[in-house]
Amino acid sequence: MSDRIDVSPNLVHFAKGHDYNNAFNNLTNIIGENIIYGSNNMIKGGYKCVCFSEAPLPCITNGLNNNQNYTKYSPFGIMTSKKWLFSIGGRPVIYQTEEEYNLLVEEKK
């Protein structure tokens, strides 16, 4: 285990919604259906992805929300181990420019 507070062995998927009730309902749907649906918003290649935060819980006690204004990320979420998610094919996201994307070999797109 690392001594760094910004590194966690776990990942969190935060339920989204236009308000707290909607986000909570989305969380209960995730639990009830046993599935998290991915999105292809801002994802190249038409793939669908599910977003997880690597931030440790002590750093995100209120979720990924802004105390001044409600954001689409609520304090409701599902946590899993990074090791398990990687074992089923999960991988880190790559943030890059369009020019950098075009330089990737086809297998990485």
BASE-187305 format. One record per residue (C-alpha): residue in three letters; x, y, z. Coordinates in steps of 0.5 Angstrom, whole numbers, plus 500, padded with zeros to 3 digits. Example, Ala and Ser with C-alpha at 12.3 -4.5 7.8 and 13.67 -1.06 7.14 Angstrom:
ALA525491516 SER527498514 
***
This chain:
MET500500500 SER503507498 ASP504512503 ARG501517498 ILE494520500 ASP492521493 VAL493514491 SER487508492 PRO487501491 ASN479502490 LEU475506484 VAL469509485 HIS463510480 PHE459516482 ALA451516480 LYS449522476 GLY443526476 HIS440532475 ASP438533482 TYR440528488 ASN433524488 ASN435523481 ALA442521482 PHE439516488 ASN434513483 ASN440512478 LEU444509484 THR438504486 ASN437502478 ILE445500478 ILE444496484 GLY437493482 GLU440491475 ASN447490477 ILE449494471 ILE453500470 TYR451503463 GLY457506459 SER457513455 ASN460515448 ASN460522450 MET467525448 ILE470518447 LYS473516440 GLY472510436 GLY464510438 TYR466506444 LYS462506451 CYS466507457 VAL464507464 CYS468513468 PHE471511475 SER474516480 GLU481514483 ALA481519488 PRO481516495 LEU475517499 PRO478521505 CYS479526499 ILE472526496 THR467526502 ASN462529499 GLY463526492 LEU465530486 ASN460535487 ASN461543488 ASN458545495 GLN456552492 ASN452549486 TYR449542485 THR453538479 LYS451532475 TYR456528480 SER453526486 PRO455523493 PHE452516491 GLY457511488 ILE459504487 MET466502489 THR470497487 SER478495487 LYS482497482 LYS485490481 TRP478487480 LEU476492475 PHE483491471 SER482484471 ILE476484467 GLY479489462 GLY478496465 ARG484501463 PRO486508465 VAL483514460 ILE488517456 TYR486525455 GLN489528449 THR489533443 GLU486531437 GLU493531434 GLU495526439 TYR490521438 ASN491521430 LEU498519432 LEU496513435 VAL497506432 GLU490503430 GLU491498436 LYS491503441 LYS485507438 
***
